[in-house]
Amino acid sequence: MRQVSNPWSVAALAFVILGFDRGLHSSFGVFYVALLETFGWSRAITAGVFSVALIVDAIVSPVVGHLLDRFGPKKVVGAGCLLLAAGLWLSSRIASLWEFYLFFGLVSALGLSFMGMVPHVVLISEWFSTKRASALGVVYSGAGVGILLLAPLSEWMISTWGWERALQTLAGCVVVALLPLVATLYRRGPHTGKAAEGRESHNQWTAKLALKSLQFWLLFFARIFAAGGTTVIVTHQVAHVVDIGYSRLYAATIFGFVGMTSTCGRVVFGYIADLLSKQAAYTANIVMTLVGVAALMVARDTSQPWLLYVYLVFFGIGFGSRAVIFSALSADIFSGKGFGAILGYAVVSVGVGGALGSWFGGFFYDVSGSYLISFALSAIVLSLSDVCVWLATLRRVAVYDQRLWKTQQGSSVARE
């Protein structure tokens, strides 16, 4: 099979691989309900495995970034396929909580990380020097399609065959369909190792230098808040909709349609970020997401199904497209030879925020008996994320970071 050489063909491949990865990752809520019914564990401790998976992602992301800079996306994503398939298969054989934490929270999480956002942002940055946000929007839209397909499909498989066979089937799909695509078609792009446009070659960010940057840390905390606010909803939305009286299949289907609207949102916000500004696009994204969260909070029974449709549209459009904007901002600022490692460190924030959001969502439910506190907290931290993005793009922040170059150049001269 011939390797692709057209950037948009690479984006189409990444759409498929990342779509499965993120679709499976975000469909945890469907398996969450099935596992609650099977084992009778508390919601907090069951949701905790998702928190562990996110912590693993946070810890391993810098490692993934360094591996990408050294070996490239093909080998890293290929290894991820093997890890994910093994983790899903082993998860289907569990009989105790510790096994679930080990096989899903660790092994599957490693596979999802090696196949996930960091490798594909690096891949796209190597193939696109312009229209980067638009390309990332297309790639990330695959996650929406993945959710649209995998959430109801997983629920159907669980209802028909049981959650064990459902996990085994997903493991088989990884080995039979995804691994051959990665092994035969992925390769490094023409912009590998190049700095962002207009940047002098000696002014390339290293991971060490980026970790001293105000822009890096403001975006880092923006991602923590965004991930925490989003994961509260994603982990517990199916359980909440079932609690207020809807069937599990209906709840999973609604979640699937959230994936469909998020697909549109990723493409639209990628285009808006290139056309206008990434800060303005991010604020619009947060406002739409908050409308969706509010609709989910107000929904208390089955008498007003239109609230779920409002949630579906507004939360769905915002869901995931924040990652498009974050990735484009990071690539604009930090692209170069060390971008993989820098992005790996940045994505630690997603694991930290997501782990906290998932666990706190279950904790506040166990304490209060409802998701009202959890969803209100989601709205607050999403708003804080928007503030951090605007602070990161202030001119005085960029000027501060420019001084780091002078310090680095002075150190280089002194060593010479």
N, C-alpha and C positions, 0 to 999 in steps of 0.2 A: 504494500500500500504506500502510495506516495505521500510524503510529508507536505502539509499545507504551507503556503508562503504568503497568502493574502491576510492582512491583519484582521479583517472582518470574519474570515473563515476561522481564524484562531479564536476570536470572540464567540463565534457560534459554538465551537467545541467547549469552550469554557462555560458557556451558558448551560450546556447539558450536564457537565460534571459538577459544577457548583450548584446547579439546580437540584440534583439528587442529594448532594451533601447537606445543603441548607434546608431542603424540604424535609429530609429525615430528621435533622436536628430540631426543626421547629414543630414537627409532628409528635414530639415527646408527650404532649398533653393527651393524645389519644391512647397511647400505651399506659400512661399514668393512671387513667381511669380504670383500665382493665386490670392493672396490677393492684390497685386499691381493692377491687372486688375479689381478686384471687387470694391475696395474702392478708388483707385486713390491717395493713400497716397504717400508722398515722399519716396525715397529709404532709406534715412537715418533714418527717423522716423519709417518705417516699419521694417527695420533691427534692429532698437533699441530694439524691443521686445525680440529678441534673445540675445542682450546684457543684458537686464534685467534678462532673464532666467539664464544667466551665472553668473551674480552678485548674484542672489539668491543662485545658486549652491555654489558660493564662500563663502557666509555668512553661509549657513547651513551645509557645509561640516564638520567643527569641531564638530558641534552638532551631525551629523551622526556618526562621529568617536567615540565620547563619548558614544552614544547609543549602538554602536556595541560592545564596551568593556563591557558594562553592560548587554545587552540583546541578543547579537549574531545576525548573519546575517538573520536568518529566520524571526524574528519579524520585523526587519528593512526593509527588501526587501518586505515582505508582505504588510506593511503599504504603501510602495512606489507604489505598484501595485494599491491599492485603490485610492491613490492621483492622480496617472497618469490617470487612467480611468475617474475619476471625472473631471480633468482638460481638457482632450480632449473632453469630452462630452459638457462641458460648453463652450469651445472654438468654438464648432460647432454652437452655438446659438448667437454668437456675432453680434452686429449691429453698434458698435462704437469702436474707438481706445482704449479707457480706458478699455473696457471689454476684448479686446484682450490682453492688457498688464496684466490685473488681472488674467484671466483664463489660458492663455498660459504662460505668463511671470512669474507668481507666482505659481499657483496651479499645473500645469503640470511640471513646473521646480522643485518643491519640490518632486514630484513623481519620476522624472528622477534622482534626486540626491539620493533618498533613494534606488533606484534600481541600481544605477550606479557603477562607478569605485571603489569608496572607499569600499563599502561592499564586492565587489568581490575580490579585492586585499587582504583584510583581510581574506576572506574565503579561498582563495588559500594559503595564508601564514600559515593558521591553518592546512591545509591538506598536504602541501609539505614543507619539510625541505631541500631537494636537488632538483635539476632540476626545481627550482622555476621559472626561466625566461622562460624555455621551456613550463611549464604549463601555465604561464601567457600568453605566445604567443598563445597557443591554445585557451584559454578563450577569449582573445582580438580579435582573428580572427573571432569570432562570430559577432563582430561589422561590419566587412567587408561583411559577408554574409547578415547581416541585411540591410546594405546599398544596396547591390546588389538586394535584393528582394523588400525592402520597397520603394526605390526611384522610379523605374519604375511602381511598383504596385500602389503607391500613385498617380502618375501622371495619370495612367489609371483610377483609381477610380475618380479622380477629373474631368477628361475629360468625363467620363461616367455618373457619379452621381452628381458631384459638390463637392467642397471642404468640405462642411458641412457634407454630408453623409460619405465622406472619413474619417473624424475625428471620427465620430460616430462608424464606422466599426472598426477602430483601438482601440477605447475604449472598444468595445465588446471583441476583441481578448485578451486584457489584463485580463479582468475579467474571461472569459471562459477558456482560455488556460494557461496563465502564473501564475495567482494566485494559482490555485490548485497544480501546480508543486512546487511552493515555500512552500506552507503550508504543503505538505505531504513529501517532500524529502530533504529539506535543514536542516542541523544540523551542530553543531560545530565539528571541527576536532581534531585529537589526539595531535596536536602541539599547541593547544590553550594556550596562556599565557606563552609559553616557549620562552626563549631568543634565538637569533641566535646561530648557532653551534659555539662552542669554547668560548662563552662568559660566564663569571662567573655569577652566578645567582644574585648576589648583584649589578652587573653592568648592570642593565637594564635601558633603556631610559624611562624617563617620558616626557610628553608633555612640562612641564616647563623647563626641562633640554635641550630638543631638540631645543627649541626656542632660546637658547643661542649658538647653534652650528653653526660653519661656514659652515659645510657640508650641514646642513639643509637650510641655507639661499642661498647658491650658487645654490643648486638644485631648490630652490623656484624661483629664478630669471630665471634659465634655463627653468623652466616650463612656466613662464610668457611669455618669448620670444617665446617659441615653440607654446604655445596656441594662442598667438596673430598672429603669422605668418601663422598658419594653418587655423584659423577661418576666416581671410580675404578671403582666397581662398574658403573654404567650404561654407560660406554664400553667396558669390557672383558669384561662378563659373557658375551656371545655368543661371543667368541673363546675364553674360558676353557672354556666348555661344549663347544665344538667340539674344543678341544685334548684334552680328556679322553675323547673318543671318540664323542660324540653327533653326529647329523647337523645341518647348518645349519638345516634347516626345523624340526627338533625344538627346537633352541636358540632360534630366533626365536619359536616357539610358546610356549615357557616364558616368554620375555620378555613376550609378549603377555598371558599370564595374570597376570604381575606387574602389568601395567596394570589388569587387572580387579580384583585384590585391592586395589590402590592406590585404585581408585574407592571401594570400601567404606571404606577407611581415611580418606580425605579427609572423607567425610560423617560418619563416626563421630567422628573427632577434632575436627571443627568443632563438633559437638554437645557433646562432652565439655568442650571449651574454654569454651563458654558456660555449661555446667551447673556445672562445678567451677572449676578455675582453669587458665589457659593454661600456667603453669609445670608443674603436675602432668601435664597432657596431654602436654607436650613430653617430660618424663622417660619416661612410658609409651611414647611414640613411639620414643625412642632405644633403650630396652631391647628392644623388639620388633625394631627394625632390626638391632641387634647379634646377636640370635639368628639372623636371616637371613644376615648376613655370615659368621658362624661356620659355618653349614651349607654355604655355598658354598666356604669355605676347606677344609673337611674332604673335600668331593667330589673324588676323585682319578681315578675311572674310572667305567664304566657299571654297576658291580655293585651300587650303592646309589642307585637313582633316587629313593628317598624323600627323600634329602637335598635334591634340587632342589625337591621339593614343600614341604619345610620352608622353604627359601629363598623360594619363590614366595609362600607365605602371609605369613611374618613380615616379610621385606624389603618385599614388596608393600604390606602394610598401612601400614608406616612411610613408604614412598617417596612423596614429594610432599606428604603431609599436614603435614610440617614447615613447608612454605610457607604453608599455611593458618594455622597458629598464629603464625608470624612476621608475616604480613600483618595479622592481627587485632590482635596486640600493637602493631604500628606505627600502625595506624589509631586504636586506643584512646589512644595517647600523643600522636600528632602530627597527627591529622586537623584540617583547616581550609583556609584559602585557599592555603597553600603546601604542601599535602600531596603533590601530584604531584611537585614538585621534590625534597622531602625523601625520598620513596620512591625516586625516581630515583637519588639519591646512595646510599641504603641498598643498592640492588640492585647497585651496583658490586661489592659484596662477593661476590655470587653468581658474577659473571663471574671475579673473581680466584681464588676458591676452586675453582671448577669448572675453570678453565684449568690450575691447578696439579695438581689431582687427575687430570685426563685425561692430561696429559703424564707425570707421575710414574708413573702406572700402566703406561704403555708403556715408560718408561725402566727401571724396576726389572725388568720382564719381560725386556727386552733384555740387562740385566746378569746376572740370575740364572737366566733360563730358566723361571721360573714366576711366578704371580701371588701367591704366599704373602706376600711382603713388602708388596706393594701393598695387599692386602686387610687385613692386620694394621694398616697405617697408617690405613686407612679407619676401623677400629674405634676407634683412639686419638683421631682428630680429631673423630669424632662424639660421643665422650664429653666432650671439651673444649667442644663446642658447648653441651651441656646445662648445664655449669658456668656458662658465660657468660650463658645465659638466666636462671638463678636469681640471679646477681649483678645483672643489669639490673633485676630486680624488687624488690631490697632497698629498704627504706624510706629508708635513709640516702642511697642513690643518688638517689632521687626528691627528697629534701630538698635535696641539692646542686643539682639541676637547677632547683628552684624559685627558687634565688637568682639564676639567670639572668634571670628575669622582673623581679626588683627592679633588677638592673643595667640591663636594657633600659629599664624605666620611668624610672630615674634619668637615663639618657642622653636620653630623650625630653623630660623636664622641662627639662634643661639646654639643649637645643636651642631649646625654646620661650622 
